[in-house]
Amino acid sequence: MTVLLNFCFAQMPLHKIKLTVFADNQPAIHCYEKLGFKCGGRFKDEYFRNGQFIDLLAYDLMRDDWLAN
């Protein structure tokens, strides 16, 4: 992920990278937050899976934040 983010921000004119993740996917959430992604919102009961509704979290990472680290 670090190589990909370096390429996106250093070689491409991207200002922001956005992603969504299921709220119960703690390994992915931990990875994204460790890389510097910030949670910008929650979509309540966005998906119905295995008999229950699951929230979806929206994350983003700004170019300036990535390059500062």
N, C-alpha and C positions, 0 to 999 in steps of 0.2 A: 504494500500500500504506500509506503514511503516513497519508493521509486516512482510510482504512478503519480502521486501528488506533486513530487518535485518536477516531473515532466509537465504536468498540467499547469502549474503556476510559473515555472521558469521558461518553458519553451512555447507555451500557448498563451494567448491574451485572456485567460479566464480570470474573472474577478471573484467568483464564488462557485463552490461545489455543493450541491444539495443531495440529500439521500433520505430515504424513509426506511424504517425498520420496525418489526413487530415489537411491542412493548415487553413481551416475555422472552425476547432473545438477548439475554444478559451477556453472553460472550461477545456478540457483535457490538452491543452498546458499549461495553468496556473497551473494545478495540477502537471504536470511533472516537470515544471521549479521550482516550490516551493519545490519539493522533491530533486532537485539538478541535474536533467537531463540537458544536454547541447545540443543545436541544432548543429548537425554536417554536415547537408546538406539539400538541397531542390531538389526534383525531380519535375521539371516543367511539368505541364500538364500531370500528371501521370494517372489520372482517369477521365473518362467522366461520369458525373452524372447530371441528371436533365437538360440536354441540354448544359452543360458547362464543360470545363476542370478544374480540381482541382489539385493543387500542393500537394505533399506528403512531409512531413518533417521527417527527420531521427534524432533521439535523442539517446544519450548514457549516461550512468552513470558508472563511474569507482569505483572500490572497495575502493581505497585509498581516493577518494573524499567523499564517503559515510561514511566511518569509521572516517574521520576527523571531521565530524559534529555531 
